[in-house]
Amino acid sequence: MTLRLEDLRAQLDEIDEELLATAARRQRVVAEIGRVKAEQGLSLFDRARERVVFERARARGRALGLGADIAERLYHVLVEASHDRQQEDTEQARTDEPRSFLLLGGAGEMGTLLTRVLRGRGHRVDIYDLDDDRDLGEVVGAAEIVMVCVPMDIAVETVRAVGPHMAPGALLCDINSLKRDVCDALGDATTGEALGTHPMFGPTVSSLRRQKVVLCPVRPGPLGQWWTRELGQLGAELITTTAEDHDRMMAIIQVLVHFHTIVMGDALRRTGVAVEDSLRFTSPIYRVEMSVVGRLFGQDPRLYAEIEMQNPYGPEVIGHFMDAAEATRAAVARGDRDGFCDLFDAVSEYFTGFSGEALELSDFLIEAMVKRV
């Protein structure tokens, strides 16, 4: 009996060694793929390719009797390690095309993040902020790429102020979270290249990997094309659209979602129940929701005021929120179970196609939350 157990353990050790050797061989291939991507100017991160890999892993796991979920979890570890390796190689590699950047308002948190990332790649980065006593025209004219990183309420006027000073052939862009007005200003203020950009992430991220950046072309050119490739090589997922479509989508993603979160936080405050007391009774999913609410209220209220008030499509989506809240409130107040279920079923149908992914993602968050708290 003991001999048999030792034999099996020896086999297991041999299999484990093969697994590690195969994983190491996979990492070497991953590193080579990263080098080829860099040579060809391809994006580091390919979400479509990643989905194919995970779907294939699930199918193969089922076929082998291992199980789809176990196979996918194994591949998540391998794929994440692949991204880590490629990201590390990219950040350590100095670009062959160093550019000169000027970040207007670059002393802020997003400017600090962008400065670190750009300098890490070997680019020259100058920062011009409110207390800078240098001549604005001279500083702007010396840069190949000027990025406007100022608050939303002064973005348009800043673009108009710097546009006339741009060097011939230089690129003027911004990171504003609304695009229609600022893109109009980008096009009017300069005759050179212009590109609206919106990083869909905050300044606390460690890298641009898997972070979405929306691009709104205004006046395309070689520098804009180069900057798009550079963002892709830094791991960003790029979405190209028009300024109007961007703002319509931001009315949902930002205005509606943040409005809901702000109302939720204020409603909780109005109950008079301390957050700590409610957390004593919390389920993991409630704690996830509370984390989202608490995260927002730890940030600058002026930013969210601008998001809620400046988007021209905001009033429409806020109206939908108010109508939906009233319809639900009325059904509950009447004790109308059939009406409530009809409303619920209509929303369920709307989420058809995403519900499965939502369950999977929320289960992942719940498992992570349970391990942490």
Secondary structure, DSSP 8 states (H G I E B T S, - for coil): -HHHHHHHHHHHHHHHHHHHHHHHHHHHHHHHHHHHHHHHT--S--HHHHHHHHHHHHHHHHHHTS-HHHHHHHHHHHHHHHHHHHHHHHHHS--SS--EEEEETTTSHHHHHHHHHHHHTT-EEEEE-TT--S-HHHHHHT-SEEEE-S-GGGHHHHHHHHGGG--TT-EEEE--S--HHHHHHHHHH-SSEEEEEEE-S-TT-SSSTT-EEEEEEEE--HHHHHHHHHHHHTT-EEEE--HHHHHHHHIIIIIIHHHHHHHHHHHHHHHT--HHHHHHT--HHHHHHHHHHHHHTTS-HHHHHHHHHH-TTHHHHHHHHHHHHHHHHHHHHHT-HHHHHHHHHHHHHHTTTTHHHHHHHHHHHHHHHHHH-
